[in-house]
Amino acid sequence: MTKSLNVAVIGAGTSGLLTARELLREDHRVTVFEKSDRLGGTWVYNSGVEANDNILCLDPNRPVVHSSLYSSLRTNLPRPLMGFSDFSLEDKTYGDPRMFPGHKEVLKFLEDFANEFGVTKVIRFNSEVVRVENIDSKFVVEWRTLEAGSKEEVFDAVVVCNGHHTEPRVADDIPGIEEWSRVQEHSHNYRVPEPYRDQVVVVIGNGPSALDISREIATVSKEVHLSSRSSNVKISSLDGYNNMWQHSKINRVFEDGTIVFQDNQSIKADAILHCTGYKFHFPFLRTNGMVQVDNNRVGPLYKHMFPPQLAPRLSFVGLTYQQGILFRLYELQSKLVSLVLSKKILLPSEDEMLADISQHYREMEENGIPKHHTHSLRLQFEYVDWLAAKVGLPIEDRLKEICRSLFQHWIARPNGFREAFES
Ligand code: FAD
């Protein structure tokens, strides 16, 4: 018989809910700490934004709004890729049956999932974890509630599922940006296009959020200029829009609002919107340097999950991102954590895990992949397949095909990939 452990899960988003379910299935005692009053994490839309005088959210002590969703957001993955192995979003709807539903549909799906598998009742809401410290092969978890202040409790293991779409990464290396006196915002704080009415806006980035948001802003603004670091960007006006242009990287900005792109074109803008992604952030972790974040690499972590010196008692679920099957990937990670904690799967030795990590870093270097992409899996399935084989839950070929097809539509028509995929 496996020993039942007392496990703390930090965060009740997709990763935390999945992890709690798998731990419960293995008869562990589970407490999910959730700082907000709702489960769902990213998928809990919050119309509030962070304070106006700190719109780039660079102050670590600011009051944080967790979710970065904008009001009109639809999933960028179709329904078959947004479900779990035994709880699918394909065969149910919560009022928005579209192939790429709006964010409310995903939240209802997650709530349904948590109720179905008895996870909701193990969540401690309004409980923000402020310290996780390794003491004598246990972990002290300190958390704070508004009513009761700080408390602490000792756990056998901790799984970190706090999400990584809250701490903005901004393009702060643009020459002249420190003199820029006009509006600057990060997509973390973008909710609706109205503040950009009649303005000339430069949107930095080329991910799904940059494209969705710029298209939406174009409906009210005077002009939208998309700027991308990608070297293969063609300077062009964008299909179907008479007020939207694609540019190369910004060369320099000036105090009077002038922005010069590397293609030597220049415009006068009212606002810069950074759709430039997010940073990993674990303000509560005290590991004496055993886990560090360096240029958005969380490490050392075996298979993006286990710090060799503290594994398996400390683990991470949900760090990896992929152009594809995120929910299923997190499901596999959460299964692996729970099976390892039950000793049904054994991790390699500390030295072997460290060697595996070094090998991963070496391969990244050889392939010219920058450090900040350490946890990005792009459209590769090796890692997912490795996890699937470990826990005995293969990913159907059909889903991989959907991923590939979606990606082709995205490359061919980034501004209308949903419509192209559906047709
Ligand atoms: P989160 O959902 O961020 O949940 C983390 C939870 O931890 C939150 O509830 C938070 O309150 C809690 N928490 C944080 N710190 C603490 C603390 N100290 N104490 C207690 N609780 C804490 N994925 C897709 O699959 N399809 C999509 O279409 C898609 N679109 C996206 C669009 C946007 C704009 C963004 C930002 C992300 C999108 N994603 C999408 C990615 C999405 O974030 C993940 O799929 C997934 O929801 C992440 O879940 P998570 O549990 O890891 O993190």
Residues whose N, C-alpha, C, O or C-beta is under 5 A from the ligand:
A	BS01	FAD	I10 G11 A12 G13 T14 S15 G16 F33 E34 K35 S36 R38 G40 G41 T42 W43 H66 S68 L69 R74 T75 N76 L77 S127 E128 V129 C161 N162 G163 H164 H165 V317 G318 L326 F327
